[in-house]
């Protein structure tokens, strides 16, 4: 899943999370496919961003999944003999993969 600006949304993308109004009302449910009219409506309601399935946009300066996993490995390279920290590393890596919708 990827959080993107509403202005970056395109038809066919699918919401990975509910879209809520500032007062907490649910405007669109998870799994809703975006249409041109829905995107326009969200923009008119000043909804700044939405979270969509997958990772449809490449963001300048953003690491690829492989690079992100390598960076996590490097950060934990000195704590290989500590089971609690290895568990944390595993969970961080799982979240990184899940966030990309892989």
Biopython code that builds the backbone (N, CA, C, O; Angstrom):
import numpy as np
from Bio.PDB.StructureBuilder import StructureBuilder

atoms = [
    (1, "UNK", "N", (0.838, -1.171, 0.000)),
    (1, "UNK", "CA", (0.000, 0.000, 0.000)),
    (1, "UNK", "C", (0.880, 1.230, 0.000)),
    (1, "UNK", "O", (2.008, 1.203, 0.493)),
    (2, "UNK", "N", (0.357, 2.308, -0.556)),
    (2, "UNK", "CA", (1.129, 3.547, -0.663)),
    (2, "UNK", "C", (0.199, 4.732, -0.412)),
    (2, "UNK", "O", (-0.903, 4.806, -0.955)),
    (3, "UNK", "N", (0.669, 5.652, 0.422)),
    (3, "UNK", "CA", (-0.072, 6.888, 0.658)),
    (3, "UNK", "C", (0.376, 7.888, -0.389)),
    (3, "UNK", "O", (1.566, 8.168, -0.529)),
    (4, "UNK", "N", (-0.587, 8.424, -1.121)),
    (4, "UNK", "CA", (-0.287, 9.371, -2.198)),
    (4, "UNK", "C", (-1.157, 10.610, -2.044)),
    (4, "UNK", "O", (-2.178, 10.583, -1.357)),
    (5, "UNK", "N", (-0.749, 11.687, -2.684)),
    (5, "UNK", "CA", (-1.572, 12.885, -2.720)),
    (5, "UNK", "C", (-2.803, 12.597, -3.567)),
    (5, "UNK", "O", (-2.723, 11.864, -4.552)),
    (6, "UNK", "N", (-3.932, 13.163, -3.191)),
    (6, "UNK", "CA", (-5.153, 12.975, -3.969)),
    (6, "UNK", "C", (-4.941, 13.445, -5.410)),
    (6, "UNK", "O", (-5.506, 12.873, -6.342)),
    (7, "UNK", "N", (-4.135, 14.475, -5.587)),
    (7, "UNK", "CA", (-3.839, 14.980, -6.929)),
    (7, "UNK", "C", (-3.062, 13.960, -7.766)),
    (7, "UNK", "O", (-3.073, 14.046, -8.994)),
    (8, "UNK", "N", (-2.395, 13.006, -7.135)),
    (8, "UNK", "CA", (-1.637, 11.985, -7.855)),
    (8, "UNK", "C", (-2.486, 10.755, -8.188)),
    (8, "UNK", "O", (-2.061, 9.903, -8.968)),
    (9, "UNK", "N", (-3.666, 10.660, -7.609)),
    (9, "UNK", "CA", (-4.531, 9.505, -7.816)),
    (9, "UNK", "C", (-5.015, 9.441, -9.259)),
    (9, "UNK", "O", (-5.271, 10.463, -9.894)),
    (10, "UNK", "N", (-5.132, 8.219, -9.757)),
    (10, "UNK", "CA", (-5.637, 8.021, -11.112)),
    (10, "UNK", "C", (-6.739, 6.971, -11.098)),
    (10, "UNK", "O", (-6.847, 6.163, -10.176)),
    (11, "UNK", "N", (-7.540, 7.006, -12.132)),
    (11, "UNK", "CA", (-8.624, 6.037, -12.272)),
    (11, "UNK", "C", (-8.079, 4.619, -12.224)),
    (11, "UNK", "O", (-7.024, 4.325, -12.787)),
    (12, "UNK", "N", (-8.806, 3.751, -11.547)),
    (12, "UNK", "CA", (-8.409, 2.351, -11.480)),
    (12, "UNK", "C", (-7.640, 1.981, -10.230)),
    (12, "UNK", "O", (-7.606, 0.806, -9.863)),
    (13, "UNK", "N", (-7.018, 2.948, -9.558)),
    (13, "UNK", "CA", (-6.362, 2.655, -8.290)),
    (13, "UNK", "C", (-7.443, 2.230, -7.301)),
    (13, "UNK", "O", (-8.597, 2.646, -7.410)),
    (14, "UNK", "N", (-7.054, 1.387, -6.327)),
    (14, "UNK", "CA", (-8.008, 0.876, -5.350)),
    (14, "UNK", "C", (-7.582, 1.325, -3.960)),
    (14, "UNK", "O", (-6.412, 1.217, -3.593)),
    (15, "UNK", "N", (-8.546, 1.831, -3.187)),
    (15, "UNK", "CA", (-8.236, 2.307, -1.831)),
    (15, "UNK", "C", (-7.834, 1.151, -0.924)),
    (15, "UNK", "O", (-8.509, 0.123, -0.870)),
    (16, "UNK", "N", (-6.729, 1.332, -0.216)),
    (16, "UNK", "CA", (-6.258, 0.324, 0.734)),
    (16, "UNK", "C", (-6.752, 0.634, 2.145)),
    (16, "UNK", "O", (-6.710, -0.228, 3.022)),
    (17, "UNK", "N", (-7.214, 1.851, 2.362)),
    (17, "UNK", "CA", (-7.770, 2.274, 3.651)),
    (17, "UNK", "C", (-8.983, 3.152, 3.396)),
    (17, "UNK", "O", (-9.142, 3.722, 2.317)),
    (18, "UNK", "N", (-9.833, 3.249, 4.403)),
    (18, "UNK", "CA", (-10.981, 4.142, 4.299)),
    (18, "UNK", "C", (-10.508, 5.584, 4.163)),
    (18, "UNK", "O", (-9.454, 5.951, 4.684)),
    (19, "UNK", "N", (-11.282, 6.390, 3.470)),
    (19, "UNK", "CA", (-11.022, 7.824, 3.388)),
    (19, "UNK", "C", (-12.013, 8.487, 4.332)),
    (19, "UNK", "O", (-13.223, 8.289, 4.220)),
    (20, "UNK", "N", (-11.486, 9.277, 5.266)),
    (20, "UNK", "CA", (-12.335, 9.929, 6.253)),
    (20, "UNK", "C", (-12.307, 11.443, 6.086)),
    (20, "UNK", "O", (-11.288, 12.029, 5.719)),
    (21, "UNK", "N", (-13.445, 12.056, 6.362)),
    (21, "UNK", "CA", (-13.537, 13.511, 6.406)),
    (21, "UNK", "C", (-12.856, 13.988, 7.687)),
    (21, "UNK", "O", (-12.649, 13.192, 8.603)),
    (22, "UNK", "N", (-12.507, 15.258, 7.770)),
    (22, "UNK", "CA", (-11.865, 15.774, 8.987)),
    (22, "UNK", "C", (-12.677, 15.520, 10.268)),
    (22, "UNK", "O", (-12.109, 15.426, 11.356)),
    (23, "UNK", "N", (-13.992, 15.409, 10.137)),
    (23, "UNK", "CA", (-14.824, 15.155, 11.318)),
    (23, "UNK", "C", (-14.972, 13.668, 11.643)),
    (23, "UNK", "O", (-15.696, 13.303, 12.570)),
    (24, "UNK", "N", (-14.283, 12.805, 10.875)),
    (24, "UNK", "CA", (-14.283, 11.374, 11.160)),
    (24, "UNK", "C", (-15.280, 10.553, 10.360)),
    (24, "UNK", "O", (-15.267, 9.325, 10.444)),
    (25, "UNK", "N", (-16.147, 11.202, 9.582)),
    (25, "UNK", "CA", (-17.094, 10.454, 8.753)),
    (25, "UNK", "C", (-16.335, 9.697, 7.669)),
    (25, "UNK", "O", (-15.394, 10.223, 7.074)),
    (26, "UNK", "N", (-16.756, 8.453, 7.419)),
    (26, "UNK", "CA", (-16.142, 7.661, 6.353)),
    (26, "UNK", "C", (-16.745, 8.094, 5.028)),
    (26, "UNK", "O", (-17.958, 8.023, 4.833)),
    (27, "UNK", "N", (-15.888, 8.542, 4.120)),
    (27, "UNK", "CA", (-16.337, 8.990, 2.798)),
    (27, "UNK", "C", (-16.303, 7.870, 1.774)),
    (27, "UNK", "O", (-17.192, 7.770, 0.929)),
    (28, "UNK", "N", (-15.273, 7.024, 1.847)),
    (28, "UNK", "CA", (-15.115, 5.895, 0.926)),
    (28, "UNK", "C", (-14.525, 4.730, 1.701)),
    (28, "UNK", "O", (-13.650, 4.919, 2.546)),
    (29, "UNK", "N", (-14.996, 3.548, 1.419)),
    (29, "UNK", "CA", (-14.501, 2.362, 2.110)),
    (29, "UNK", "C", (-13.270, 1.759, 1.465)),
    (29, "UNK", "O", (-12.961, 2.009, 0.300)),
    (30, "UNK", "N", (-12.581, 0.961, 2.252)),
    (30, "UNK", "CA", (-11.434, 0.204, 1.760)),
    (30, "UNK", "C", (-11.905, -0.675, 0.607)),
    (30, "UNK", "O", (-12.987, -1.258, 0.672)),
    (31, "UNK", "N", (-11.104, -0.771, -0.439)),
    (31, "UNK", "CA", (-11.447, -1.599, -1.590)),
    (31, "UNK", "C", (-12.205, -0.866, -2.685)),
    (31, "UNK", "O", (-12.516, -1.450, -3.724)),
    (32, "UNK", "N", (-12.503, 0.404, -2.462)),
    (32, "UNK", "CA", (-13.228, 1.190, -3.459)),
    (32, "UNK", "C", (-12.302, 1.550, -4.621)),
    (32, "UNK", "O", (-11.240, 2.134, -4.403)),
    (33, "UNK", "N", (-12.692, 1.206, -5.863)),
    (33, "UNK", "CA", (-11.883, 1.630, -7.006)),
    (33, "UNK", "C", (-12.090, 3.124, -7.256)),
    (33, "UNK", "O", (-13.211, 3.627, -7.179)),
    (34, "UNK", "N", (-11.011, 3.816, -7.552)),
    (34, "UNK", "CA", (-11.107, 5.256, -7.814)),
    (34, "UNK", "C", (-11.570, 5.506, -9.246)),
    (34, "UNK", "O", (-11.106, 4.877, -10.196)),
    (35, "UNK", "N", (-12.492, 6.438, -9.362)),
    (35, "UNK", "CA", (-12.965, 6.892, -10.672)),
    (35, "UNK", "C", (-12.605, 8.362, -10.791)),
    (35, "UNK", "O", (-12.263, 9.003, -9.797)),
    (36, "UNK", "N", (-12.679, 8.898, -11.996)),
    (36, "UNK", "CA", (-12.360, 10.310, -12.212)),
    (36, "UNK", "C", (-13.283, 11.196, -11.376)),
    (36, "UNK", "O", (-12.835, 12.178, -10.784)),
    (37, "UNK", "N", (-14.568, 10.849, -11.329)),
    (37, "UNK", "CA", (-15.519, 11.680, -10.576)),
    (37, "UNK", "C", (-15.267, 11.592, -9.069)),
    (37, "UNK", "O", (-15.419, 12.588, -8.362)),
    (38, "UNK", "N", (-14.886, 10.422, -8.576)),
    (38, "UNK", "CA", (-14.594, 10.279, -7.146)),
    (38, "UNK", "C", (-13.338, 11.062, -6.771)),
    (38, "UNK", "O", (-13.304, 11.720, -5.731)),
    (39, "UNK", "N", (-12.322, 10.995, -7.600)),
    (39, "UNK", "CA", (-11.086, 11.744, -7.340)),
    (39, "UNK", "C", (-11.381, 13.237, -7.311)),
    (39, "UNK", "O", (-10.905, 13.950, -6.427)),
    (40, "UNK", "N", (-12.165, 13.712, -8.273)),
    (40, "UNK", "CA", (-12.540, 15.123, -8.323)),
    (40, "UNK", "C", (-13.318, 15.528, -7.070)),
    (40, "UNK", "O", (-13.090, 16.602, -6.513)),
    (41, "UNK", "N", (-14.231, 14.672, -6.634)),
    (41, "UNK", "CA", (-15.021, 14.951, -5.433)),
    (41, "UNK", "C", (-14.122, 15.037, -4.190)),
    (41, "UNK", "O", (-14.302, 15.920, -3.352)),
    (42, "UNK", "N", (-13.161, 14.120, -4.079)),
    (42, "UNK", "CA", (-12.236, 14.148, -2.932)),
    (42, "UNK", "C", (-11.383, 15.419, -2.952)),
    (42, "UNK", "O", (-11.116, 16.009, -1.905)),
    (43, "UNK", "N", (-10.961, 15.833, -4.134)),
    (43, "UNK", "CA", (-10.174, 17.060, -4.254)),
    (43, "UNK", "C", (-11.001, 18.268, -3.851)),
    (43, "UNK", "O", (-10.503, 19.157, -3.160)),
    (44, "UNK", "N", (-12.259, 18.310, -4.275)),
    (44, "UNK", "CA", (-13.134, 19.428, -3.917)),
    (44, "UNK", "C", (-13.421, 19.468, -2.416)),
    (44, "UNK", "O", (-13.703, 20.531, -1.863)),
    (45, "UNK", "N", (-13.349, 18.298, -1.754)),
    (45, "UNK", "CA", (-13.574, 18.227, -0.312)),
    (45, "UNK", "C", (-12.284, 18.481, 0.467)),
    (45, "UNK", "O", (-12.259, 18.353, 1.691)),
    (46, "UNK", "N", (-11.213, 18.841, -0.243)),
    (46, "UNK", "CA", (-9.904, 19.115, 0.364)),
    (46, "UNK", "C", (-9.344, 17.925, 1.138)),
    (46, "UNK", "O", (-8.752, 18.098, 2.204)),
    (47, "UNK", "N", (-9.531, 16.720, 0.604)),
    (47, "UNK", "CA", (-8.909, 15.525, 1.175)),
    (47, "UNK", "C", (-7.491, 15.493, 0.592)),
    (47, "UNK", "O", (-7.326, 15.284, -0.610)),
    (48, "UNK", "N", (-6.471, 15.696, 1.428)),
    (48, "UNK", "CA", (-5.110, 15.861, 0.894)),
    (48, "UNK", "C", (-4.473, 14.589, 0.339)),
    (48, "UNK", "O", (-3.685, 14.651, -0.604)),
    (49, "UNK", "N", (-4.815, 13.426, 0.925)),
    (49, "UNK", "CA", (-4.150, 12.200, 0.491)),
    (49, "UNK", "C", (-5.058, 10.994, 0.677)),
    (49, "UNK", "O", (-6.032, 11.032, 1.429)),
    (50, "UNK", "N", (-4.711, 9.925, -0.028)),
    (50, "UNK", "CA", (-5.404, 8.647, 0.084)),
    (50, "UNK", "C", (-4.353, 7.548, 0.117)),
    (50, "UNK", "O", (-3.225, 7.741, -0.335)),
    (51, "UNK", "N", (-4.730, 6.397, 0.654)),
    (51, "UNK", "CA", (-3.835, 5.245, 0.664)),
    (51, "UNK", "C", (-4.396, 4.219, -0.300)),
    (51, "UNK", "O", (-5.543, 3.791, -0.170)),
    (52, "UNK", "N", (-3.577, 3.824, -1.275)),
    (52, "UNK", "CA", (-4.019, 2.911, -2.322)),
    (52, "UNK", "C", (-3.258, 1.590, -2.254)),
    (52, "UNK", "O", (-2.164, 1.512, -1.695)),
    (53, "UNK", "N", (-3.867, 0.545, -2.842)),
    (53, "UNK", "CA", (-3.231, -0.775, -2.884)),
    (53, "UNK", "C", (-1.976, -0.731, -3.742)),
    (53, "UNK", "O", (-1.866, 0.059, -4.680)),
    (54, "UNK", "N", (-1.045, -1.588, -3.399)),
    (54, "UNK", "CA", (0.185, -1.698, -4.170)),
    (54, "UNK", "C", (1.095, -0.505, -3.952)),
    (54, "UNK", "O", (1.013, 0.190, -2.939)),
    (55, "UNK", "N", (1.947, -0.291, -4.905)),
    (55, "UNK", "CA", (2.910, 0.816, -4.867)),
    (55, "UNK", "C", (2.963, 1.402, -6.278)),
    (55, "UNK", "O", (3.958, 1.253, -6.988)),
    (56, "UNK", "N", (1.857, 2.084, -6.681)),
    (56, "UNK", "CA", (1.740, 2.498, -8.076)),
    (56, "UNK", "C", (2.636, 3.653, -8.517)),
    (56, "UNK", "O", (2.873, 3.821, -9.713)),
    (57, "UNK", "N", (3.139, 4.452, -7.574)),
    (57, "UNK", "CA", (3.930, 5.625, -7.961)),
    (57, "UNK", "C", (5.368, 5.503, -7.483)),
    (57, "UNK", "O", (5.632, 5.084, -6.356)),
    (58, "UNK", "N", (6.279, 5.872, -8.349)),
    (58, "UNK", "CA", (7.680, 5.973, -7.966)),
    (58, "UNK", "C", (7.902, 7.393, -7.468)),
    (58, "UNK", "O", (7.567, 8.360, -8.153)),
    (59, "UNK", "N", (8.463, 7.512, -6.284)),
    (59, "UNK", "CA", (8.714, 8.821, -5.686)),
    (59, "UNK", "C", (10.209, 9.082, -5.716)),
    (59, "UNK", "O", (10.999, 8.241, -5.288)),
    (60, "UNK", "N", (10.597, 10.246, -6.221)),
    (60, "UNK", "CA", (12.018, 10.594, -6.311)),
    (60, "UNK", "C", (12.674, 10.479, -4.945)),
    (60, "UNK", "O", (12.168, 11.020, -3.961)),
    (61, "UNK", "N", (13.784, 9.786, -4.885)),
    (61, "UNK", "CA", (14.525, 9.636, -3.641)),
    (61, "UNK", "C", (14.059, 8.486, -2.773)),
    (61, "UNK", "O", (14.693, 8.171, -1.765)),
    (62, "UNK", "N", (12.959, 7.854, -3.150)),
    (62, "UNK", "CA", (12.439, 6.739, -2.371)),
    (62, "UNK", "C", (13.233, 5.473, -2.683)),
    (62, "UNK", "O", (13.584, 5.225, -3.837)),
    (63, "UNK", "N", (13.514, 4.680, -1.663)),
    (63, "UNK", "CA", (14.254, 3.447, -1.858)),
    (63, "UNK", "C", (13.359, 2.377, -2.467)),
    (63, "UNK", "O", (12.155, 2.342, -2.213)),
    (64, "UNK", "N", (13.956, 1.511, -3.268)),
    (64, "UNK", "CA", (13.218, 0.352, -3.761)),
    (64, "UNK", "C", (13.060, -0.611, -2.578)),
    (64, "UNK", "O", (13.720, -0.446, -1.552)),
    (65, "UNK", "N", (12.199, -1.602, -2.719)),
    (65, "UNK", "CA", (12.006, -2.572, -1.635)),
    (65, "UNK", "C", (13.320, -3.275, -1.314)),
    (65, "UNK", "O", (13.654, -3.463, -0.144)),
    (66, "UNK", "N", (14.062, -3.662, -2.341)),
    (66, "UNK", "CA", (15.342, -4.337, -2.132)),
    (66, "UNK", "C", (16.309, -3.440, -1.352)),
    (66, "UNK", "O", (16.974, -3.900, -0.423)),
    (67, "UNK", "N", (16.384, -2.171, -1.728)),
    (67, "UNK", "CA", (17.274, -1.233, -1.033)),
    (67, "UNK", "C", (16.829, -1.016, 0.415)),
    (67, "UNK", "O", (17.655, -0.920, 1.322)),
    (68, "UNK", "N", (15.513, -0.941, 0.616)),
    (68, "UNK", "CA", (14.996, -0.754, 1.967)),
    (68, "UNK", "C", (15.326, -1.953, 2.859)),
    (68, "UNK", "O", (15.715, -1.781, 4.014)),
    (69, "UNK", "N", (15.171, -3.168, 2.324)),
    (69, "UNK", "CA", (15.493, -4.373, 3.095)),
    (69, "UNK", "C", (16.992, -4.458, 3.383)),
    (69, "UNK", "O", (17.393, -4.891, 4.463)),
    (70, "UNK", "N", (17.815, -4.048, 2.428)),
    (70, "UNK", "CA", (19.263, -4.031, 2.653)),
    (70, "UNK", "C", (19.630, -3.027, 3.749)),
    (70, "UNK", "O", (20.514, -3.293, 4.563)),
    (71, "UNK", "N", (18.958, -1.884, 3.771)),
    (71, "UNK", "CA", (19.225, -0.876, 4.803)),
    (71, "UNK", "C", (18.843, -1.404, 6.188)),
    (71, "UNK", "O", (19.540, -1.135, 7.166)),
    (72, "UNK", "N", (17.752, -2.145, 6.273)),
    (72, "UNK", "CA", (17.335, -2.739, 7.552)),
    (72, "UNK", "C", (18.370, -3.758, 7.992)),
    (72, "UNK", "O", (18.761, -3.784, 9.159)),
    (73, "UNK", "N", (18.821, -4.606, 7.060)),
    (73, "UNK", "CA", (19.875, -5.594, 7.375)),
    (73, "UNK", "C", (21.115, -4.892, 7.916)),
    (73, "UNK", "O", (21.698, -5.331, 8.907)),
    (74, "UNK", "N", (21.515, -3.810, 7.269)),
    (74, "UNK", "CA", (22.712, -3.088, 7.697)),
    (74, "UNK", "C", (22.541, -2.516, 9.106)),
    (74, "UNK", "O", (23.468, -2.560, 9.914)),
    (75, "UNK", "N", (21.347, -1.977, 9.398)),
    (75, "UNK", "CA", (21.105, -1.403, 10.724)),
    (75, "UNK", "C", (21.182, -2.445, 11.827)),
    (75, "UNK", "O", (21.590, -2.136, 12.946)),
    (76, "UNK", "N", (20.792, -3.681, 11.520)),
    (76, "UNK", "CA", (20.768, -4.729, 12.534)),
    (76, "UNK", "C", (21.989, -5.646, 12.460)),
    (76, "UNK", "O", (22.023, -6.664, 13.150)),
    (77, "UNK", "N", (22.977, -5.318, 11.653)),
    (77, "UNK", "CA", (24.110, -6.215, 11.418)),
    (77, "UNK", "C", (24.940, -6.505, 12.672)),
    (77, "UNK", "O", (25.584, -7.551, 12.747)),
    (78, "UNK", "N", (24.937, -5.611, 13.645)),
    (78, "UNK", "CA", (25.773, -5.821, 14.840)),
    (78, "UNK", "C", (25.036, -6.532, 15.970)),
    (78, "UNK", "O", (25.616, -6.757, 17.032)),
    (79, "UNK", "N", (23.792, -6.882, 15.768)),
    (79, "UNK", "CA", (23.020, -7.494, 16.862)),
    (79, "UNK", "C", (22.501, -8.881, 16.487)),
    (79, "UNK", "O", (21.392, -9.255, 16.868)),
    (80, "UNK", "N", (23.296, -9.637, 15.748)),
    (80, "UNK", "CA", (22.849, -10.943, 15.256)),
    (80, "UNK", "C", (22.615, -11.967, 16.359)),
    (80, "UNK", "O", (21.858, -12.915, 16.150)),
    (81, "UNK", "N", (23.227, -11.815, 17.507)),
    (81, "UNK", "CA", (23.068, -12.803, 18.569)),
    (81, "UNK", "C", (22.013, -12.454, 19.605)),
    (81, "UNK", "O", (21.980, -13.071, 20.670)),
    (82, "UNK", "N", (21.169, -11.505, 19.332)),
    (82, "UNK", "CA", (20.166, -11.071, 20.310)),
    (82, "UNK", "C", (18.759, -11.377, 19.784)),
    (82, "UNK", "O", (18.222, -10.623, 18.973)),
    (83, "UNK", "N", (18.161, -12.490, 20.249)),
    (83, "UNK", "CA", (16.850, -12.897, 19.742)),
    (83, "UNK", "C", (15.763, -11.812, 19.777)),
    (83, "UNK", "O", (15.014, -11.701, 18.807)),
    (84, "UNK", "N", (15.638, -11.006, 20.844)),
    (84, "UNK", "CA", (14.573, -9.986, 20.818)),
    (84, "UNK", "C", (14.764, -8.968, 19.679)),
    (84, "UNK", "O", (13.795, -8.542, 19.049)),
    (85, "UNK", "N", (16.012, -8.591, 19.427)),
    (85, "UNK", "CA", (16.273, -7.637, 18.350)),
    (85, "UNK", "C", (16.111, -8.283, 16.973)),
    (85, "UNK", "O", (15.714, -7.616, 16.018)),
    (86, "UNK", "N", (16.415, -9.571, 16.872)),
    (86, "UNK", "CA", (16.211, -10.276, 15.603)),
    (86, "UNK", "C", (14.710, -10.372, 15.299)),
    (86, "UNK", "O", (14.299, -10.285, 14.142)),
    (87, "UNK", "N", (13.899, -10.551, 16.344)),
    (87, "UNK", "CA", (12.447, -10.579, 16.167)),
    (87, "UNK", "C", (11.950, -9.218, 15.669)),
    (87, "UNK", "O", (11.116, -9.149, 14.766)),
    (88, "UNK", "N", (12.460, -8.151, 16.256)),
    (88, "UNK", "CA", (12.071, -6.797, 15.839)),
    (88, "UNK", "C", (12.477, -6.567, 14.381)),
    (88, "UNK", "O", (11.700, -6.027, 13.593)),
    (89, "UNK", "N", (13.692, -6.978, 14.028)),
    (89, "UNK", "CA", (14.166, -6.838, 12.639)),
    (89, "UNK", "C", (13.237, -7.575, 11.689)),
    (89, "UNK", "O", (12.860, -7.039, 10.647)),
    (90, "UNK", "N", (12.865, -8.805, 12.043)),
    (90, "UNK", "CA", (11.973, -9.610, 11.206)),
    (90, "UNK", "C", (10.636, -8.897, 10.995)),
    (90, "UNK", "O", (10.122, -8.849, 9.877)),
    (91, "UNK", "N", (10.074, -8.343, 12.076)),
    (91, "UNK", "CA", (8.783, -7.656, 11.985)),
    (91, "UNK", "C", (8.892, -6.385, 11.136)),
    (91, "UNK", "O", (7.988, -6.087, 10.357)),
    (92, "UNK", "N", (9.980, -5.640, 11.279)),
    (92, "UNK", "CA", (10.184, -4.431, 10.472)),
    (92, "UNK", "C", (10.266, -4.801, 8.991)),
    (92, "UNK", "O", (9.696, -4.115, 8.143)),
    (93, "UNK", "N", (10.971, -5.882, 8.687)),
    (93, "UNK", "CA", (11.104, -6.311, 7.299)),
    (93, "UNK", "C", (9.757, -6.776, 6.744)),
    (93, "UNK", "O", (9.420, -6.486, 5.596)),
    (94, "UNK", "N", (8.992, -7.494, 7.559)),
    (94, "UNK", "CA", (7.662, -7.940, 7.120)),
    (94, "UNK", "C", (6.764, -6.752, 6.830)),
    (94, "UNK", "O", (6.024, -6.758, 5.846)),
    (95, "UNK", "N", (6.820, -5.737, 7.673)),
    (95, "UNK", "CA", (5.995, -4.538, 7.454)),
    (95, "UNK", "C", (6.403, -3.794, 6.192)),
    (95, "UNK", "O", (5.555, -3.271, 5.469)),
    (96, "UNK", "N", (7.717, -3.751, 5.928)),
    (96, "UNK", "CA", (8.207, -3.084, 4.715)),
    (96, "UNK", "C", (7.671, -3.795, 3.478)),
    (96, "UNK", "O", (7.249, -3.149, 2.518)),
    (97, "UNK", "N", (7.690, -5.125, 3.504)),
    (97, "UNK", "CA", (7.181, -5.906, 2.364)),
    (97, "UNK", "C", (5.673, -5.726, 2.232)),
    (97, "UNK", "O", (5.163, -5.529, 1.129)),
    (98, "UNK", "N", (4.962, -5.792, 3.348)),
    (98, "UNK", "CA", (3.496, -5.648, 3.314)),
    (98, "UNK", "C", (3.075, -4.266, 2.835)),
    (98, "UNK", "O", (2.077, -4.127, 2.127)),
    (99, "UNK", "N", (3.840, -3.235, 3.223)),
    (99, "UNK", "CA", (3.520, -1.873, 2.821)),
    (99, "UNK", "C", (3.624, -1.685, 1.314)),
    (99, "UNK", "O", (2.969, -0.813, 0.743)),
    (100, "UNK", "N", (4.441, -2.497, 0.681)),
    (100, "UNK", "CA", (4.595, -2.413, -0.778)),
    (100, "UNK", "C", (3.563, -3.274, -1.501)),
    (100, "UNK", "O", (3.478, -3.245, -2.729)),
    (101, "UNK", "N", (2.783, -4.037, -0.745)),
    (101, "UNK", "CA", (1.762, -4.872, -1.369)),
    (101, "UNK", "C", (2.316, -6.061, -2.129)),
    (101, "UNK", "O", (1.708, -6.546, -3.083)),
    (102, "UNK", "N", (3.486, -6.528, -1.690)),
    (102, "UNK", "CA", (4.141, -7.657, -2.372)),
    (102, "UNK", "C", (3.651, -8.956, -1.785)),
    (102, "UNK", "O", (4.077, -10.028, -2.216)),
]
sb = StructureBuilder()
sb.init_structure("model")
sb.init_model(0)
sb.init_chain("A")
sb.init_seg("    ")
for serial, (resi, resn, name, xyz) in enumerate(atoms, 1):
    if name == "N":
        sb.init_residue(resn, " ", resi, " ")
    sb.init_atom(name, np.array(xyz, "f"), 0.0, 1.0, " ", f" {name:<3s}", serial, name[0])
structure = sb.get_structure()
